[in-house]
Amino acid sequence: MSGLGVPSESVAHDGGLGGPPAQRRRTGLSRRGREICRGVLRQPILAACVVVVAVAVAAALAPAAFTGADPLRVRPTAKLHSPDGTHPFGTDQLGRDLFARVVHGAGLSLSCAAIAVLVGLIAGSLVGLTAGFVGGALDAAVMRLVDVLLAVPSLLLATTLVTTFGFGPVQTALAVGTSSVAGFARLMRAEVLRVREQAYVEAALVAGARRLSVLRRHILPHTRGAVLALTALDFGGAILAVSALGFLGFGAQPPTPEWGALVAGGRGYLDTAWWMTAAPGLAVVLTVLALNRISQAFDTPTGPR
């Protein structure tokens, strides 16, 4: 027997096999990571989507690793060249390398979309978490406001906000993020209400556990799957919205490369230089479709399927 009344063999068993709590957590996380990797590799389409998103993120973070060309360099003698070995995506009306512009445009497009998702995720989750857990009149009032916001198309709301507060990448990101707050709030509230009805949550509250502790230990971990799925889906939607606002001229201004602005710049050359629109448009479509498929994989308690 040990000094605390615990059999010595139990102590040896816990220390030898289980290890300290931090070590057990690391082991659990590494095991979970291996399970996710195996799940992704078993799904060729899902694996391809992960690669597409990884390439897009890498291009946004380190464009110089993909091309050494200057996206702003004007070369009048090389304007409107079709795709070839020197210019994989061709050149535009000013002779600028379109591949370099698409690669460098990924940084602005994805960073604006990421800011938008963070705004929607943080603000919407806090609103939904508070409304669902507190309940009562606060819940009713908050959800009526959420219903009103959801009745307005998100792109229309984002356009209204960006025209009110001014043009630019930051304003575009904040406008798109604000338009997604209601969706995150509704999802988080629904998840909180679902988990709160579980017997172990009621038991914890009856036992005198603090509300913040119950939220952190029992409710938030069980909302992770649905929130991650919506985050991935909303990231794709944010890329579309940011590109749409850039196409309309509300985002980055020329000559700054941005996917939506690049599509807009090539619309006048569809007959003679189709690649000016096709290249950035394909980047948007592939990235959004890949994120949509990844969001489906997150929408399950067991992860990628």
URRA-V303914 format. One record per backbone hydrogen bond with DSSP energy under -1.0 kcal/mol. CO is the residue of the C=O (numbers start at 1). NH is the residue of the N-H. If there is no record, write none. Layout:
co = [CO | CO]
nh = [NH | NH]
//
This chain:
co = [2 | 6 | 7 | 8 | 9 | 10 | 11 | 12 | 13 | 14 | 20 | 21 | 22 | 23 | 24 | 25 | 26 | 27 | 28 | 29 | 30 | 31 | 32 | 33 | 34 | 35 | 36 | 37 | 38 | 40 | 43 | 44 | 45 | 46 | 47 | 48 | 49 | 50 | 51 | 52 | 53 | 54 | 55 | 56 | 57 | 58 | 62 | 63 | 63 | 70 | 75 | 81 | 87 | 87 | 90 | 92 | 92 | 94 | 96 | 97 | 98 | 99 | 100 | 101 | 102 | 105 | 106 | 107 | 108 | 109 | 110 | 111 | 112 | 113 | 114 | 115 | 116 | 117 | 118 | 119 | 120 | 121 | 122 | 123 | 124 | 125 | 126 | 127 | 128 | 129 | 130 | 131 | 136 | 137 | 138 | 139 | 140 | 141 | 142 | 143 | 144 | 145 | 146 | 147 | 149 | 153 | 154 | 155 | 156 | 157 | 158 | 159 | 160 | 161 | 162 | 168 | 169 | 170 | 171 | 172 | 173 | 174 | 175 | 177 | 178 | 180 | 181 | 182 | 183 | 184 | 185 | 186 | 187 | 188 | 189 | 190 | 191 | 192 | 195 | 198 | 199 | 200 | 201 | 202 | 203 | 204 | 205 | 210 | 211 | 212 | 213 | 214 | 214 | 215 | 220 | 223 | 224 | 225 | 226 | 227 | 228 | 229 | 230 | 231 | 232 | 233 | 234 | 235 | 236 | 237 | 238 | 239 | 240 | 241 | 242 | 243 | 244 | 245 | 250 | 253 | 258 | 259 | 260 | 261 | 262 | 266 | 269 | 273 | 274 | 274 | 275 | 277 | 278 | 279 | 280 | 281 | 282 | 283 | 284 | 285 | 286 | 287 | 288 | 289 | 290 | 291 | 292 | 293 | 294 | 295 | 298 | 300]
nh = [5 | 2 | 11 | 12 | 13 | 14 | 15 | 16 | 17 | 19 | 24 | 25 | 26 | 27 | 28 | 29 | 30 | 31 | 32 | 33 | 34 | 35 | 36 | 37 | 38 | 39 | 40 | 41 | 42 | 43 | 47 | 48 | 49 | 50 | 51 | 52 | 53 | 54 | 55 | 56 | 57 | 58 | 59 | 60 | 61 | 62 | 65 | 66 | 67 | 73 | 78 | 91 | 84 | 90 | 98 | 80 | 95 | 75 | 92 | 101 | 102 | 103 | 104 | 105 | 106 | 109 | 110 | 111 | 112 | 113 | 114 | 115 | 116 | 117 | 118 | 119 | 120 | 121 | 122 | 123 | 124 | 125 | 126 | 127 | 128 | 129 | 130 | 131 | 132 | 133 | 134 | 135 | 140 | 141 | 142 | 143 | 144 | 145 | 146 | 147 | 148 | 149 | 150 | 151 | 152 | 157 | 158 | 159 | 160 | 161 | 162 | 163 | 164 | 165 | 166 | 172 | 173 | 174 | 175 | 176 | 177 | 178 | 179 | 180 | 181 | 184 | 185 | 186 | 187 | 188 | 189 | 190 | 191 | 192 | 193 | 194 | 195 | 196 | 198 | 202 | 203 | 204 | 205 | 206 | 207 | 209 | 208 | 214 | 215 | 216 | 217 | 218 | 219 | 220 | 223 | 227 | 228 | 229 | 230 | 231 | 232 | 233 | 234 | 235 | 236 | 237 | 238 | 239 | 240 | 241 | 242 | 243 | 244 | 245 | 246 | 247 | 248 | 250 | 168 | 256 | 262 | 263 | 264 | 265 | 266 | 269 | 273 | 276 | 277 | 278 | 279 | 281 | 282 | 283 | 284 | 285 | 286 | 287 | 288 | 289 | 290 | 291 | 292 | 293 | 294 | 295 | 296 | 297 | 298 | 299 | 300 | 303]
//
